[in-house]
Amino acid sequence: MNDEAGVATISAPPREAKNLARILVETRAAACVQIIPGVQSVYWWNGAVQTDEEVLLVAKTLKSKLEKITALLKEHHPYELPELVFLPLRGGLEDYIAWIRESVSPAAAP
C-alpha cells in the first residue's frame, strides 16, 4: 500500500540536522522528525573504512512520500550519498498513525 506509514532514517552532520528536519516537516514530507545526537558511524566509502560523528534523523512519514524526501535530500543534504532507509510500521497507536497520514496530506499544507 502506497500510503503505508513508517519511519525513514537519515544520517547527517550535526550542524545540518535541524535545517534538514525543518525542511522535511515544512514541506509535508514528514509529520515529525526526531534528531538523535551522538551517533558514531563506521562505514565503507571510497575503498576505505571511514568514521564520523553524526546525528540520526527519524522521520515519521508515508511510503508515498519517499520520492519527495529523496528529492529534498538531493537538494539540501551535504553528503554525496545520503542515507535514506524506510521502515514500515507493523503496529502502533492507530490515532498516532492517523496523525502521520493527516500531517503529510496535501490538505494539511498551509
ChimeraX commands (.cxc) that place a marker at each C-alpha (Angstrom):
marker #1 position 0.00,0.00,0.00 radius 0.5
marker #1 position 1.47,3.35,-1.06 radius 0.5
marker #1 position 0.20,5.29,1.96 radius 0.5
marker #1 position 1.84,2.84,4.35 radius 0.5
marker #1 position 3.11,4.67,7.43 radius 0.5
marker #1 position 6.67,4.19,8.54 radius 0.5
marker #1 position 9.87,5.81,9.64 radius 0.5
marker #1 position 12.65,6.99,7.39 radius 0.5
marker #1 position 16.14,7.14,8.85 radius 0.5
marker #1 position 18.59,9.72,7.59 radius 0.5
marker #1 position 22.10,10.30,8.91 radius 0.5
marker #1 position 23.50,13.82,8.77 radius 0.5
marker #1 position 26.27,16.03,10.10 radius 0.5
marker #1 position 25.21,17.60,13.42 radius 0.5
marker #1 position 25.34,21.15,12.00 radius 0.5
marker #1 position 22.80,20.27,9.26 radius 0.5
marker #1 position 20.28,18.26,11.30 radius 0.5
marker #1 position 17.81,20.98,12.36 radius 0.5
marker #1 position 17.69,22.50,8.90 radius 0.5
marker #1 position 17.02,19.13,7.23 radius 0.5
marker #1 position 14.37,18.24,9.81 radius 0.5
marker #1 position 12.63,21.59,9.36 radius 0.5
marker #1 position 12.62,21.24,5.56 radius 0.5
marker #1 position 11.10,17.75,5.77 radius 0.5
marker #1 position 8.32,18.92,8.10 radius 0.5
marker #1 position 7.62,22.28,6.43 radius 0.5
marker #1 position 7.23,20.63,3.01 radius 0.5
marker #1 position 4.89,17.98,4.48 radius 0.5
marker #1 position 7.31,15.20,3.52 radius 0.5
marker #1 position 7.27,14.12,7.18 radius 0.5
marker #1 position 4.88,14.62,10.08 radius 0.5
marker #1 position 7.66,14.70,12.66 radius 0.5
marker #1 position 11.44,14.34,12.64 radius 0.5
marker #1 position 13.34,13.36,15.74 radius 0.5
marker #1 position 17.00,14.32,15.93 radius 0.5
marker #1 position 19.12,11.80,17.81 radius 0.5
marker #1 position 22.61,13.18,18.56 radius 0.5
marker #1 position 25.83,11.36,19.30 radius 0.5
marker #1 position 25.74,8.72,16.55 radius 0.5
marker #1 position 29.16,7.31,15.70 radius 0.5
marker #1 position 29.09,5.90,12.16 radius 0.5
marker #1 position 31.68,3.48,10.79 radius 0.5
marker #1 position 31.28,2.67,7.09 radius 0.5
marker #1 position 32.98,1.86,3.79 radius 0.5
marker #1 position 33.46,4.82,1.47 radius 0.5
marker #1 position 35.89,5.31,-1.40 radius 0.5
marker #1 position 37.63,2.00,-0.69 radius 0.5
marker #1 position 38.38,2.67,2.98 radius 0.5
marker #1 position 36.76,2.49,6.38 radius 0.5
marker #1 position 35.53,5.92,7.49 radius 0.5
marker #1 position 34.40,7.10,10.92 radius 0.5
marker #1 position 32.22,10.15,11.51 radius 0.5
marker #1 position 30.22,11.77,14.28 radius 0.5
marker #1 position 26.67,12.16,13.01 radius 0.5
marker #1 position 23.09,12.59,14.11 radius 0.5
marker #1 position 20.24,10.29,13.15 radius 0.5
marker #1 position 17.04,11.82,11.84 radius 0.5
marker #1 position 13.97,9.63,12.36 radius 0.5
marker #1 position 11.17,10.92,10.15 radius 0.5
marker #1 position 7.57,9.74,10.61 radius 0.5
marker #1 position 6.15,9.63,7.10 radius 0.5
marker #1 position 4.40,7.59,4.43 radius 0.5
marker #1 position 5.91,5.34,1.80 radius 0.5
marker #1 position 4.29,7.60,-0.82 radius 0.5
marker #1 position 6.50,10.49,0.39 radius 0.5
marker #1 position 9.82,8.75,-0.33 radius 0.5
marker #1 position 10.23,10.35,-3.76 radius 0.5
marker #1 position 9.69,13.78,-2.23 radius 0.5
marker #1 position 12.14,13.04,0.61 radius 0.5
marker #1 position 14.69,11.78,-1.92 radius 0.5
marker #1 position 14.39,14.97,-3.97 radius 0.5
marker #1 position 14.72,17.14,-0.86 radius 0.5
marker #1 position 17.81,15.26,0.29 radius 0.5
marker #1 position 19.42,15.58,-3.14 radius 0.5
marker #1 position 18.80,19.33,-2.98 radius 0.5
marker #1 position 19.64,20.09,0.66 radius 0.5
marker #1 position 21.78,17.28,2.14 radius 0.5
marker #1 position 25.53,17.93,2.12 radius 0.5
marker #1 position 26.51,14.28,1.52 radius 0.5
marker #1 position 27.16,12.92,-1.96 radius 0.5
marker #1 position 25.19,9.80,-0.98 radius 0.5
marker #1 position 22.85,10.49,1.97 radius 0.5
marker #1 position 21.30,7.64,3.93 radius 0.5
marker #1 position 17.59,7.11,3.36 radius 0.5
marker #1 position 16.06,3.90,4.70 radius 0.5
marker #1 position 12.30,3.38,5.06 radius 0.5
marker #1 position 10.97,1.01,7.73 radius 0.5
marker #1 position 7.23,0.29,7.52 radius 0.5
marker #1 position 5.24,0.34,10.74 radius 0.5
marker #1 position 3.66,-3.00,11.55 radius 0.5
marker #1 position 1.73,-1.70,14.51 radius 0.5
marker #1 position 1.32,1.23,16.80 radius 0.5
marker #1 position -1.24,3.57,18.24 radius 0.5
marker #1 position -3.83,3.98,15.47 radius 0.5
marker #1 position -4.54,7.61,16.38 radius 0.5
marker #1 position -0.82,8.41,16.02 radius 0.5
marker #1 position -0.60,6.67,12.65 radius 0.5
marker #1 position -3.71,8.59,11.53 radius 0.5
marker #1 position -1.98,11.82,12.64 radius 0.5
marker #1 position 1.03,10.96,10.44 radius 0.5
marker #1 position -1.26,10.49,7.43 radius 0.5
marker #1 position -3.16,13.72,8.14 radius 0.5
marker #1 position 0.03,15.73,8.71 radius 0.5
marker #1 position 1.61,14.85,5.36 radius 0.5
marker #1 position -1.58,15.02,3.30 radius 0.5
marker #1 position -1.95,17.80,0.71 radius 0.5
marker #1 position -4.99,19.10,2.60 radius 0.5
marker #1 position -2.74,19.75,5.64 radius 0.5
marker #1 position -0.48,22.14,3.73 radius 0.5
marker #1 position -0.87,25.80,4.66 radius 0.5
marker link #1:1,2 radius 0.2
marker link #1:2,3 radius 0.2
marker link #1:3,4 radius 0.2
marker link #1:4,5 radius 0.2
marker link #1:5,6 radius 0.2
marker link #1:6,7 radius 0.2
marker link #1:7,8 radius 0.2
marker link #1:8,9 radius 0.2
marker link #1:9,10 radius 0.2
marker link #1:10,11 radius 0.2
marker link #1:11,12 radius 0.2
marker link #1:12,13 radius 0.2
marker link #1:13,14 radius 0.2
marker link #1:14,15 radius 0.2
marker link #1:15,16 radius 0.2
marker link #1:16,17 radius 0.2
marker link #1:17,18 radius 0.2
marker link #1:18,19 radius 0.2
marker link #1:19,20 radius 0.2
marker link #1:20,21 radius 0.2
marker link #1:21,22 radius 0.2
marker link #1:22,23 radius 0.2
marker link #1:23,24 radius 0.2
marker link #1:24,25 radius 0.2
marker link #1:25,26 radius 0.2
marker link #1:26,27 radius 0.2
marker link #1:27,28 radius 0.2
marker link #1:28,29 radius 0.2
marker link #1:29,30 radius 0.2
marker link #1:30,31 radius 0.2
marker link #1:31,32 radius 0.2
marker link #1:32,33 radius 0.2
marker link #1:33,34 radius 0.2
marker link #1:34,35 radius 0.2
marker link #1:35,36 radius 0.2
marker link #1:36,37 radius 0.2
marker link #1:37,38 radius 0.2
marker link #1:38,39 radius 0.2
marker link #1:39,40 radius 0.2
marker link #1:40,41 radius 0.2
marker link #1:41,42 radius 0.2
marker link #1:42,43 radius 0.2
marker link #1:43,44 radius 0.2
marker link #1:44,45 radius 0.2
marker link #1:45,46 radius 0.2
marker link #1:46,47 radius 0.2
marker link #1:47,48 radius 0.2
marker link #1:48,49 radius 0.2
marker link #1:49,50 radius 0.2
marker link #1:50,51 radius 0.2
marker link #1:51,52 radius 0.2
marker link #1:52,53 radius 0.2
marker link #1:53,54 radius 0.2
marker link #1:54,55 radius 0.2
marker link #1:55,56 radius 0.2
marker link #1:56,57 radius 0.2
marker link #1:57,58 radius 0.2
marker link #1:58,59 radius 0.2
marker link #1:59,60 radius 0.2
marker link #1:60,61 radius 0.2
marker link #1:61,62 radius 0.2
marker link #1:62,63 radius 0.2
marker link #1:63,64 radius 0.2
marker link #1:64,65 radius 0.2
marker link #1:65,66 radius 0.2
marker link #1:66,67 radius 0.2
marker link #1:67,68 radius 0.2
marker link #1:68,69 radius 0.2
marker link #1:69,70 radius 0.2
marker link #1:70,71 radius 0.2
marker link #1:71,72 radius 0.2
marker link #1:72,73 radius 0.2
marker link #1:73,74 radius 0.2
marker link #1:74,75 radius 0.2
marker link #1:75,76 radius 0.2
marker link #1:76,77 radius 0.2
marker link #1:77,78 radius 0.2
marker link #1:78,79 radius 0.2
marker link #1:79,80 radius 0.2
marker link #1:80,81 radius 0.2
marker link #1:81,82 radius 0.2
marker link #1:82,83 radius 0.2
marker link #1:83,84 radius 0.2
marker link #1:84,85 radius 0.2
marker link #1:85,86 radius 0.2
marker link #1:86,87 radius 0.2
marker link #1:87,88 radius 0.2
marker link #1:88,89 radius 0.2
marker link #1:89,90 radius 0.2
marker link #1:90,91 radius 0.2
marker link #1:91,92 radius 0.2
marker link #1:92,93 radius 0.2
marker link #1:93,94 radius 0.2
marker link #1:94,95 radius 0.2
marker link #1:95,96 radius 0.2
marker link #1:96,97 radius 0.2
marker link #1:97,98 radius 0.2
marker link #1:98,99 radius 0.2
marker link #1:99,100 radius 0.2
marker link #1:100,101 radius 0.2
marker link #1:101,102 radius 0.2
marker link #1:102,103 radius 0.2
marker link #1:103,104 radius 0.2
marker link #1:104,105 radius 0.2
marker link #1:105,106 radius 0.2
marker link #1:106,107 radius 0.2
marker link #1:107,108 radius 0.2
marker link #1:108,109 radius 0.2
marker link #1:109,110 radius 0.2
view
